[in-house]
Amino acid sequence: MYTYIVVDDEPLTRKGILKKLESFAGDISCIGEASNGEEGLTLVKNVHPDIIITDMNMPGTDGGMFLVNIRDILPDIPIIVISGYKDFEYAHKAIEYNACKYILKPFPKEEIHQAMNIAIRSIEEHKKNADYIIKISEEQESIKYEYDVQTLKSLLLGYQSGIGRFHSTKFITLHRESRIYYMLLLYSDHVLPAATMQDFITENDMNYFCIYVPNLQNESLGALLLSFEEQHENRIQPYVRNISHSLIQYFADQDIALRIGISSAGQSLELSHIAYREACDALNSTTHADNEHYFFYSGTEPQIRPITWSMEEIFLFRVETAEKDAVNKLICSLFDEYAKDTTLTLRDMKYYCLHLINQGRQILNDYIKVNSSVDSNNAKTILENIFSFDELQNYVTLFFSNIRNMLEKNNKYASSDVVDQIMMYTEKKYYNDLNLDFLSSLFYLNRSYISHLFKKNTGLTYSSYLTQLRISKAIELLEKTDKKPYQIAKAVGYDNSKYFFRIFKKETGYTPEEYRETHRAPLS
């Protein structure tokens, strides 16, 4: 329904207008009458009509002055002007102040009906234009906001170092001086729905102080930036803790397990990458003993604890010989073994898994030439964005499964001659601690049987063969490098350099220094 008022000093004219509009086809209602411009202005301010019908010639504040005052406060309201005088000045005034229709008295109802239709179309057109402008403004603000989110994402991930400036109203509002920022890094083993995150923000009335950045590297990772007034600093950390707890519970209700790493307080969005790294460090510092699902950055430089896995060489051999079940079981045993160590951090495990992956790359490179540096960087990036032991195990299992598939049909150990296989392995790994017990576990054969078979096929004991191989490698290093004899001893598998010197002299008749002096070719 549209509402209107009538401003005219003649009561009969006002009643006549109302009478003529009773039969108007549209849904309209008169909500007030006034006898002059001053009363009309007051009435407008009190009842807020959609349309005004006014006479021009009235005592006191006439229609001309009334138009001036109305346009000051309601520049777009439709005004129908009526007058009993064919006076150009009145008509000119009506045109000047954008009256939608000028009617001369006396007039038939059809003319006032036509004027009312023009007024209603004017309202609807104006509303349509206003809605369009609002829609365009909202779309522009949305585009600016998404652009700013991408800018913030680039800052977080270290792709750019400076902001320049933000464009959306929300970012400009939050990017002010005297603000404190916290970064909450949200991680799930599954897809982290941005819509669910936005629902949480809306339901908890947090839109005015937080920004969510989805899909950091993958769909399981998102960042929630919280911005606070600096004077509230003492109350912020407990509040951040409550938000984290609520987030975890909210997502749990959606059957999504969430882990949150929380940065220290920051003073500038330009330092968002530091906050992101701190939040990553907080998640990487978790252990199997942690019962909480949110973790604050400790403020200390993380230290890597080395892992020594007794089954590493056997595992890598199983990878190279494409033994699917054995590889998977060994990966499970690795993670099960270190799950019992409640001091081992996720960071430690990721570091060791990257080492295993690089070893796997080297094995693959023996068969298929690959860009190992690029592949290693890709694996490192993937591991950097994994924040649970379970997903880390899944990724390592998948990685070595892919390598096994590539090596399955053409690995070097496909020969049926086990002695050839042992010699091939020894040629590659002579610098390791090799013995018959280790070989028996590697090749699924009895120790005594390996010893008998090797001596029968080569005429040498395995120990003698290994010694000869190591000494030959040492001779190569003496002839072709400037390495010290003790360095060469370690390089060919002897931790005890004195023992190496004794073995070397027994095999060659020279000490390592003597051999180098007598056999090394002169430098050109």
NUGU-235552 format. One line per field, with one value per residue (C-alpha): residue number from 1; residue in three letters; x, y, z. Coordinates in nm, 3 decimals, always signed. Example, Ala and Ser with C-alpha at 12.3 -4.5 7.8 and 13.67 -1.06 7.14 Angstrom:
! residues 2
k 1 2
r ALA SER
X +1.230 +1.367
Y -0.450 -0.106
Z +0.780 +0.714
***
This chain:
! residues 524
k 1 2 3 4 5 6 7 8 9 10 11 12 13 14 15 16 17 18 19 20 21 22 23 24 25 26 27 28 29 30 31 32 33 34 35 36 37 38 39 40 41 42 43 44 45 46 47 48 49 50 51 52 53 54 55 56 57 58 59 60 61 62 63 64 65 66 67 68 69 70 71 72 73 74 75 76 77 78 79 80 81 82 83 84 85 86 87 88 89 90 91 92 93 94 95 96 97 98 99 100 101 102 103 104 105 106 107 108 109 110 111 112 113 114 115 116 117 118 119 120 121 122 123 124 125 126 127 128 129 130 131 132 133 134 135 136 137 138 139 140 141 142 143 144 145 146 147 148 149 150 151 152 153 154 155 156 157 158 159 160 161 162 163 164 165 166 167 168 169 170 171 172 173 174 175 176 177 178 179 180 181 182 183 184 185 186 187 188 189 190 191 192 193 194 195 196 197 198 199 200 201 202 203 204 205 206 207 208 209 210 211 212 213 214 215 216 217 218 219 220 221 222 223 224 225 226 227 228 229 230 231 232 233 234 235 236 237 238 239 240 241 242 243 244 245 246 247 248 249 250 251 252 253 254 255 256 257 258 259 260 261 262 263 264 265 266 267 268 269 270 271 272 273 274 275 276 277 278 279 280 281 282 283 284 285 286 287 288 289 290 291 292 293 294 295 296 297 298 299 300 301 302 303 304 305 306 307 308 309 310 311 312 313 314 315 316 317 318 319 320 321 322 323 324 325 326 327 328 329 330 331 332 333 334 335 336 337 338 339 340 341 342 343 344 345 346 347 348 349 350 351 352 353 354 355 356 357 358 359 360 361 362 363 364 365 366 367 368 369 370 371 372 373 374 375 376 377 378 379 380 381 382 383 384 385 386 387 388 389 390 391 392 393 394 395 396 397 398 399 400 401 402 403 404 405 406 407 408 409 410 411 412 413 414 415 416 417 418 419 420 421 422 423 424 425 426 427 428 429 430 431 432 433 434 435 436 437 438 439 440 441 442 443 444 445 446 447 448 449 450 451 452 453 454 455 456 457 458 459 460 461 462 463 464 465 466 467 468 469 470 471 472 473 474 475 476 477 478 479 480 481 482 483 484 485 486 487 488 489 490 491 492 493 494 495 496 497 498 499 500 501 502 503 504 505 506 507 508 509 510 511 512 513 514 515 516 517 518 519 520 521 522 523 524
r MET TYR THR TYR ILE VAL VAL ASP ASP GLU PRO LEU THR ARG LYS GLY ILE LEU LYS LYS LEU GLU SER PHE ALA GLY ASP ILE SER CYS ILE GLY GLU ALA SER ASN GLY GLU GLU GLY LEU THR LEU VAL LYS ASN VAL HIS PRO ASP ILE ILE ILE THR ASP MET ASN MET PRO GLY THR ASP GLY GLY MET PHE LEU VAL ASN ILE ARG ASP ILE LEU PRO ASP ILE PRO ILE ILE VAL ILE SER GLY TYR LYS ASP PHE GLU TYR ALA HIS LYS ALA ILE GLU TYR ASN ALA CYS LYS TYR ILE LEU LYS PRO PHE PRO LYS GLU GLU ILE HIS GLN ALA MET ASN ILE ALA ILE ARG SER ILE GLU GLU HIS LYS LYS ASN ALA ASP TYR ILE ILE LYS ILE SER GLU GLU GLN GLU SER ILE LYS TYR GLU TYR ASP VAL GLN THR LEU LYS SER LEU LEU LEU GLY TYR GLN SER GLY ILE GLY ARG PHE HIS SER THR LYS PHE ILE THR LEU HIS ARG GLU SER ARG ILE TYR TYR MET LEU LEU LEU TYR SER ASP HIS VAL LEU PRO ALA ALA THR MET GLN ASP PHE ILE THR GLU ASN ASP MET ASN TYR PHE CYS ILE TYR VAL PRO ASN LEU GLN ASN GLU SER LEU GLY ALA LEU LEU LEU SER PHE GLU GLU GLN HIS GLU ASN ARG ILE GLN PRO TYR VAL ARG ASN ILE SER HIS SER LEU ILE GLN TYR PHE ALA ASP GLN ASP ILE ALA LEU ARG ILE GLY ILE SER SER ALA GLY GLN SER LEU GLU LEU SER HIS ILE ALA TYR ARG GLU ALA CYS ASP ALA LEU ASN SER THR THR HIS ALA ASP ASN GLU HIS TYR PHE PHE TYR SER GLY THR GLU PRO GLN ILE ARG PRO ILE THR TRP SER MET GLU GLU ILE PHE LEU PHE ARG VAL GLU THR ALA GLU LYS ASP ALA VAL ASN LYS LEU ILE CYS SER LEU PHE ASP GLU TYR ALA LYS ASP THR THR LEU THR LEU ARG ASP MET LYS TYR TYR CYS LEU HIS LEU ILE ASN GLN GLY ARG GLN ILE LEU ASN ASP TYR ILE LYS VAL ASN SER SER VAL ASP SER ASN ASN ALA LYS THR ILE LEU GLU ASN ILE PHE SER PHE ASP GLU LEU GLN ASN TYR VAL THR LEU PHE PHE SER ASN ILE ARG ASN MET LEU GLU LYS ASN ASN LYS TYR ALA SER SER ASP VAL VAL ASP GLN ILE MET MET TYR THR GLU LYS LYS TYR TYR ASN ASP LEU ASN LEU ASP PHE LEU SER SER LEU PHE TYR LEU ASN ARG SER TYR ILE SER HIS LEU PHE LYS LYS ASN THR GLY LEU THR TYR SER SER TYR LEU THR GLN LEU ARG ILE SER LYS ALA ILE GLU LEU LEU GLU LYS THR ASP LYS LYS PRO TYR GLN ILE ALA LYS ALA VAL GLY TYR ASP ASN SER LYS TYR PHE PHE ARG ILE PHE LYS LYS GLU THR GLY TYR THR PRO GLU GLU TYR ARG GLU THR HIS ARG ALA PRO LEU SER
X +0.000 +0.112 +0.021 -0.043 -0.136 -0.335 -0.220 -0.484 -0.641 -0.990 -1.162 -1.405 -1.114 -0.945 -1.267 -1.315 -0.969 -1.031 -1.367 -1.218 -0.942 -1.187 -1.236 -0.862 -0.762 -0.433 -0.382 -0.351 -0.451 -0.471 -0.293 -0.335 -0.456 -0.309 -0.442 -0.113 +0.255 +0.367 +0.113 +0.199 +0.568 +0.492 +0.254 +0.519 +0.772 +0.518 +0.355 +0.619 +0.387 +0.490 +0.313 +0.217 -0.075 -0.049 -0.214 +0.013 -0.190 -0.231 -0.214 +0.101 +0.354 +0.224 +0.279 +0.594 +0.769 +0.634 +0.801 +1.132 +1.119 +1.005 +1.283 +1.538 +1.434 +1.278 +1.443 +1.281 +0.924 +0.660 +0.459 +0.132 +0.073 -0.281 -0.375 -0.679 -0.474 -0.324 -0.019 +0.313 +0.505 +0.326 +0.386 +0.750 +0.792 +0.637 +0.873 +1.176 +1.108 +1.040 +0.667 +0.555 +0.228 +0.079 -0.305 -0.533 -0.860 -1.125 -1.011 -1.191 -1.113 -0.940 -0.675 -0.602 -0.599 -0.347 -0.135 -0.147 -0.035 +0.256 +0.350 +0.337 +0.547 +0.795 +0.819 +0.860 +1.119 +1.310 +1.294 +1.409 +1.702 +1.784 +1.776 +1.998 +2.245 +2.247 +2.297 +2.582 +2.738 +2.707 +2.859 +3.145 +3.203 +3.199 +3.455 +3.675 +3.642 +3.737 +4.032 +4.145 +4.105 +4.334 +4.580 +4.575 +4.622 +4.929 +5.064 +5.002 +5.177 +5.468 +5.395 +5.409 +5.562 +5.361 +4.991 +4.990 +4.631 +4.306 +3.993 +3.690 +3.516 +3.566 +3.940 +3.992 +3.803 +4.006 +4.339 +4.387 +4.649 +4.615 +4.489 +4.604 +4.581 +4.569 +4.592 +4.400 +4.509 +4.225 +4.305 +4.088 +4.170 +3.883 +3.748 +3.697 +3.369 +3.395 +3.016 +3.024 +3.294 +3.089 +2.783 +2.984 +3.102 +2.750 +2.583 +2.836 +2.815 +3.185 +3.169 +3.280 +3.619 +3.722 +3.806 +3.817 +4.062 +3.967 +4.170 +4.525 +4.717 +4.435 +4.070 +4.161 +4.331 +4.189 +4.293 +4.077 +4.214 +4.091 +4.131 +4.094 +4.123 +4.462 +4.318 +4.156 +4.489 +4.467 +4.135 +4.217 +4.399 +4.127 +3.872 +4.077 +4.090 +3.709 +3.663 +3.893 +3.707 +3.371 +3.497 +3.612 +3.277 +3.081 +3.262 +3.243 +2.865 +2.906 +3.121 +3.436 +3.742 +3.930 +4.278 +4.379 +4.721 +4.722 +4.984 +5.116 +4.965 +5.068 +5.062 +5.032 +4.870 +5.196 +5.338 +5.065 +5.317 +5.495 +5.165 +5.091 +5.429 +5.375 +5.036 +5.197 +5.468 +5.199 +5.037 +5.371 +5.463 +5.181 +5.255 +5.058 +5.018 +4.826 +4.459 +4.365 +4.280 +4.403 +4.761 +4.921 +5.259 +5.526 +5.746 +6.060 +6.257 +6.155 +6.426 +6.424 +6.484 +6.657 +6.484 +6.683 +6.464 +6.632 +6.425 +6.506 +6.738 +6.508 +6.216 +6.396 +6.491 +6.127 +6.033 +6.286 +6.176 +5.812 +5.683 +5.350 +5.238 +5.582 +5.616 +5.275 +5.338 +5.674 +5.517 +5.255 +5.524 +5.718 +5.420 +5.313 +5.663 +5.689 +5.329 +5.453 +5.703 +5.497 +5.774 +5.807 +5.646 +5.465 +5.748 +6.005 +5.803 +5.748 +6.120 +6.202 +5.930 +6.078 +6.411 +6.247 +6.074 +6.403 +6.555 +6.264 +6.327 +6.687 +6.577 +6.334 +6.606 +6.813 +6.540 +6.366 +6.543 +6.342 +6.398 +6.462 +6.501 +6.158 +5.995 +6.157 +6.025 +5.676 +5.685 +5.812 +5.525 +5.271 +5.421 +5.423 +5.046 +4.975 +4.901 +4.807 +4.998 +4.724 +4.725 +5.105 +5.099 +4.839 +5.050 +5.372 +5.186 +5.044 +5.382 +5.564 +5.273 +5.318 +5.690 +5.625 +5.384 +5.648 +5.915 +5.698 +5.771 +6.135 +6.334 +6.696 +6.629 +6.399 +6.683 +6.615 +6.980 +6.988 +7.368 +7.349 +7.092 +7.310 +7.613 +7.406 +7.276 +7.625 +7.762 +7.508 +7.522 +7.881 +7.924 +7.646 +7.682 +7.630 +7.646 +7.483 +7.220 +7.104 +7.108 +6.905 +6.627 +6.655 +6.629 +6.409 +6.682 +6.859 +7.196 +7.384 +7.222 +7.328 +7.685 +7.699 +7.539 +7.760 +8.083 +7.970 +7.893 +8.179 +8.454 +8.458 +8.297 +8.058 +8.288 +8.584 +8.379 +8.260 +8.615 +8.750 +8.468 +8.528 +8.903 +8.849 +8.619 +8.880 +9.146 +8.924 +8.888 +9.263 +9.341 +9.070 +9.009 +9.197 +8.998 +9.190 +9.239 +9.012 +8.740 +8.778 +8.755 +8.415 +8.299 +8.355 +8.194 +8.466 +8.391 +8.724 +8.998 +9.277 +9.100 +9.060 +9.433 +9.518 +9.277 +9.394 +9.761 +9.672 +9.485 +9.722 +10.057 +10.045 +9.912 +9.655 +9.913 +10.174 +9.926 +9.831 +10.196 +10.291 +9.977 +9.815 +9.856 +10.038 +9.811 +9.817
Y +0.000 +0.355 +0.645 +1.009 +1.342 +1.638 +1.994 +2.255 +2.552 +2.467 +2.182 +2.115 +2.072 +1.827 +1.627 +1.634 +1.492 +1.214 +1.137 +1.117 +0.884 +0.643 +0.473 +0.460 +0.108 +0.106 +0.029 +0.376 +0.539 +0.899 +0.939 +1.311 +1.657 +2.005 +2.355 +2.530 +2.469 +2.498 +2.241 +2.025 +2.025 +1.920 +1.651 +1.511 +1.486 +1.309 +1.057 +1.005 +0.969 +0.812 +1.080 +1.447 +1.627 +2.002 +2.326 +2.616 +2.919 +2.896 +3.153 +3.170 +2.921 +2.869 +2.575 +2.725 +2.758 +2.420 +2.264 +2.427 +2.292 +1.944 +1.903 +1.988 +1.691 +1.452 +1.513 +1.213 +1.201 +1.230 +1.554 +1.622 +1.997 +2.138 +2.502 +2.709 +2.965 +2.948 +3.118 +3.047 +3.117 +2.833 +2.596 +2.703 +2.642 +2.299 +2.209 +2.352 +2.132 +1.825 +1.777 +1.457 +1.617 +1.970 +1.984 +2.281 +2.315 +2.202 +1.856 +1.525 +1.215 +1.059 +1.330 +1.283 +0.906 +0.954 +1.174 +0.913 +0.641 +0.860 +0.912 +0.538 +0.454 +0.715 +0.549 +0.204 +0.322 +0.499 +0.191 -0.025 +0.210 +0.229 -0.151 -0.177 +0.072 -0.119 -0.446 -0.300 -0.154 -0.487 -0.670 -0.421 -0.454 -0.833 -0.819 -0.586 -0.812 -1.125 -0.937 -0.837 -1.197 -1.311 -1.037 -1.154 -1.515 -1.411 -1.234 -1.538 -1.776 -1.538 -1.477 -1.101 -0.887 -0.564 -0.484 -0.152 -0.086 -0.272 -0.191 -0.333 -0.154 -0.445 -0.476 -0.101 -0.095 -0.379 -0.256 +0.034 +0.139 +0.033 -0.312 -0.655 -0.952 -1.326 -1.591 -1.916 -2.184 -2.435 -2.786 -3.088 -3.434 -3.378 -3.084 -2.778 -2.619 -2.241 -2.217 -2.387 -2.146 -1.850 -1.986 -2.000 -1.640 -1.515 -1.709 -1.577 -1.216 -1.209 -1.049 -0.711 -0.827 -1.137 -1.248 -1.605 -1.709 -2.052 -2.303 -2.224 -2.460 -2.717 -2.751 -2.886 -2.568 -2.224 -1.919 -1.709 -1.360 -1.194 -0.818 -0.653 -0.307 -0.274 -0.155 -0.497 -0.680 -0.836 -1.001 -1.116 -1.446 -1.603 -1.489 -1.646 -1.966 -1.962 -1.901 -2.196 -2.424 -2.319 -2.370 -2.724 -2.810 -2.645 -2.846 -3.163 -3.126 -3.139 -3.457 -3.263 -3.300 -2.972 -2.880 -2.518 -2.355 -2.005 -1.737 -1.487 -1.136 -0.930 -0.556 -0.536 -0.722 -0.675 -0.938 -1.191 -1.440 -1.448 -1.514 -1.792 -1.956 -1.930 -2.099 -2.373 -2.416 -2.449 -2.736 -2.897 -2.902 -3.140 -3.491 -3.812 -3.723 -3.400 -3.418 -3.065 -2.972 -2.612 -2.503 -2.164 -2.076 -2.132 -1.841 -2.056 -2.164 -2.523 -2.789 -3.104 -3.426 -3.681 -4.015 -4.333 -4.613 -4.954 -5.081 -4.800 -4.993 -5.293 -5.062 -4.892 -5.231 -5.344 -5.025 -5.094 -5.456 -5.336 -5.543 -5.373 -5.553 -5.540 -5.166 -5.088 -5.301 -5.132 -4.787 -4.893 -5.028 -4.701 -4.491 -4.740 -4.744 -4.368 -4.326 -4.469 -4.184 -3.909 -3.650 -3.689 -3.397 -3.396 -3.173 -3.444 -3.706 -3.487 -3.416 -3.786 -3.869 -3.610 -3.789 -4.121 -3.960 -3.821 -4.168 -4.302 -4.039 -4.154 -4.514 -4.405 -4.196 -4.512 -4.636 -4.327 -3.994 -3.740 -3.383 -3.478 -3.120 -3.020 -3.339 -3.292 -2.936 -3.058 -3.322 -3.066 -2.831 -3.111 -3.214 -2.854 -2.850 -3.175 -3.133 -3.476 -3.800 -4.000 -3.793 -3.792 -4.173 -4.178 -3.951 -4.149 -4.473 -4.323 -4.180 -4.512 -4.695 -4.475 -4.547 -4.920 -4.908 -4.741 -4.997 -5.308 -5.437 -5.349 -5.339 -5.450 -5.725 -5.921 -6.170 -6.517 -6.552 -6.445 -6.415 -6.166 -5.973 -5.973 -5.855 -5.583 -5.462 -5.471 -5.270 -4.999 -5.008 -5.112 -4.815 -4.939 -5.187 -5.504 -5.859 -6.197 -6.142 -5.826 -5.992 -6.285 -6.047 -5.856 -6.155 -6.381 -6.651 -6.837 -6.686 -7.013 -7.075 -6.732 -6.797 -7.136 -7.014 -6.707 -6.905 -7.169 -6.915 -6.669 -6.865 -6.595 -6.555 -6.261 -6.088 -6.118 -5.994 -5.692 -5.614 -5.629 -5.407 -5.148 -5.142 -5.097 -4.802 -4.661 -4.690 -4.491 -4.216 -4.212 -4.180 -3.930 -3.710 -3.516 -3.663 -3.751 -4.126 -4.113 -3.950 -4.222 -4.488 -4.355 -4.312 -4.681 -4.815 -4.819 -4.615 -4.719 -4.562 -4.765 -5.086 -4.955 -4.877 -5.230 -5.392 -5.166 -5.262 -5.629 -5.613 -5.385 -5.401 -5.024 -4.784 -4.543 -4.259 -4.482 -4.596 -4.240 -4.137 -4.426 -4.472 -4.135 -3.986 -3.651 -3.347 -3.195
Z +0.000 -0.081 +0.147 +0.063 +0.221 +0.083 +0.151 +0.048 +0.228 +0.100 +0.295 +0.009 -0.234 +0.004 +0.037 -0.338 -0.395 -0.142 -0.303 -0.651 -0.529 -0.364 -0.698 -0.777 -0.887 -0.693 -0.325 -0.168 +0.159 +0.275 +0.610 +0.668 +0.559 +0.604 +0.525 +0.444 +0.375 +0.735 +0.856 +0.558 +0.647 +1.004 +0.879 +0.644 +0.927 +1.149 +0.914 +0.637 +0.336 +0.004 -0.207 -0.153 -0.320 -0.268 -0.380 -0.479 -0.370 +0.010 +0.287 +0.499 +0.368 +0.016 -0.214 -0.366 -0.030 +0.073 -0.233 -0.142 +0.215 +0.111 -0.146 +0.122 +0.335 +0.079 -0.258 -0.429 -0.296 -0.576 -0.554 -0.741 -0.772 -0.816 -0.876 -0.964 -1.152 -1.497 -1.362 -1.533 -1.211 -1.032 -1.319 -1.338 -0.965 -0.996 -1.280 -1.095 -0.793 -0.998 -0.943 -1.111 -1.232 -1.251 -1.252 -1.299 -1.105 -1.169 -1.281 -1.341 -1.139 -1.440 -1.427 -1.056 -1.116 -1.397 -1.170 -0.892 -1.136 -1.244 -0.877 -0.801 -1.108 -0.994 -0.651 -0.802 -1.052 -0.780 -0.559 -0.846 -0.913 -0.545 -0.516 -0.823 -0.680 -0.351 -0.537 -0.741 -0.427 -0.249 -0.545 -0.562 -0.188 -0.222 -0.504 -0.299 +0.004 -0.194 -0.342 +0.008 +0.130 -0.151 -0.058 +0.303 +0.189 -0.011 +0.297 +0.518 +0.282 +0.224 -0.144 -0.090 +0.183 +0.174 +0.168 -0.013 +0.082 +0.142 -0.056 +0.125 +0.411 +0.650 +0.590 +0.609 +0.939 +1.091 +0.951 +1.189 +1.437 +1.801 +1.704 +1.824 +1.590 +1.658 +1.389 +1.440 +1.195 +1.156 +1.037 +0.969 +0.834 +0.591 +0.390 +0.608 +0.484 +0.455 +0.487 +0.827 +0.940 +0.824 +1.006 +1.327 +1.280 +1.210 +1.492 +1.743 +1.615 +1.526 +1.180 +1.307 +1.436 +1.241 +0.887 +0.763 +0.491 +0.346 +0.146 +0.253 +0.020 +0.049 +0.150 +0.495 +0.609 +0.690 +0.888 +1.120 +1.177 +1.498 +1.545 +1.887 +2.036 +2.203 +2.536 +2.583 +2.567 +2.914 +2.833 +2.481 +2.532 +2.752 +2.493 +2.211 +2.414 +2.450 +2.078 +1.999 +2.237 +2.089 +1.734 +1.810 +1.966 +1.683 +1.417 +1.628 +1.612 +1.234 +1.266 +1.175 +1.399 +1.425 +1.546 +1.598 +1.616 +1.771 +1.708 +1.955 +1.954 +1.651 +1.595 +1.216 +0.928 +0.737 +0.975 +0.900 +0.760 +1.096 +1.271 +1.021 +1.082 +1.458 +1.427 +1.215 +1.480 +1.746 +1.554 +1.471 +1.840 +1.926 +2.055 +2.097 +2.464 +2.396 +2.491 +2.385 +2.028 +2.030 +2.092 +2.157 +2.006 +2.272 +2.169 +2.147 +1.841 +1.758 +1.778 +1.566 +1.754 +1.525 +1.474 +1.421 +1.290 +1.307 +1.013 +0.771 +0.540 +0.530 +0.457 +0.167 +0.024 +0.041 -0.144 -0.417 -0.456 -0.477 -0.184 -0.118 +0.197 +0.355 +0.285 +0.433 +0.742 +0.800 +0.774 +1.028 +1.258 +1.229 +1.335 +1.602 +1.749 +1.779 +1.895 +2.225 +2.257 +2.423 +2.380 +2.005 +1.822 +1.491 +1.365 +1.447 +1.265 +0.959 +0.940 +0.946 +0.693 +0.457 +0.496 +0.403 +0.107 -0.021 +0.011 -0.190 -0.456 -0.481 -0.531 -0.803 -0.966 -1.015 -1.247 -1.380 -1.411 -1.213 -1.105 -0.745 -0.621 -0.756 -0.627 -0.288 -0.265 -0.359 -0.087 +0.163 +0.080 +0.124 +0.458 +0.578 +0.540 +0.724 +1.093 +1.224 +1.273 +1.100 +0.783 +0.782 +0.789 +0.510 +0.292 +0.346 +0.268 -0.053 -0.156 -0.127 -0.285 -0.594 -0.603 -0.566 -0.860 -1.078 -0.982 -0.977 -1.328 -1.377 -1.054 -1.049 -0.798 -1.030 -1.091 -0.952 -0.844 -0.480 -0.477 -0.764 -0.564 -0.252 -0.449 -0.616 -0.282 -0.129 -0.421 -0.344 +0.036 +0.113 +0.347 +0.579 +0.864 +0.658 +0.790 +0.734 +1.001 +0.829 +0.486 +0.616 +0.725 +0.400 +0.168 +0.385 +0.399 +0.676 +0.775 +0.729 +0.393 +0.265 +0.385 +0.213 -0.109 -0.136 -0.082 -0.330 -0.606 -0.555 -0.383 -0.113 +0.221 +0.233 +0.481 +0.242 -0.051 +0.149 +0.261 -0.095 -0.219 +0.052 -0.007 -0.381 -0.309 -0.070 -0.341 -0.580 -0.323 -0.251 -0.620 -0.718 -0.412 -0.146 +0.140 +0.455 +0.521 +0.827 +0.613 +0.351 +0.623 +0.729 +0.369 +0.292 +0.610 +0.880 +1.190 +1.342 +1.128 +1.292 +1.200 +0.845 +0.821 +0.934 +0.689 +0.406 +0.460 +0.481 +0.150 -0.044 +0.130 +0.181 +0.437 +0.287 +0.285 +0.115 -0.144 -0.232 -0.266 -0.493 -0.701 -0.739 -1.085 -1.087 -1.113 -1.462
***
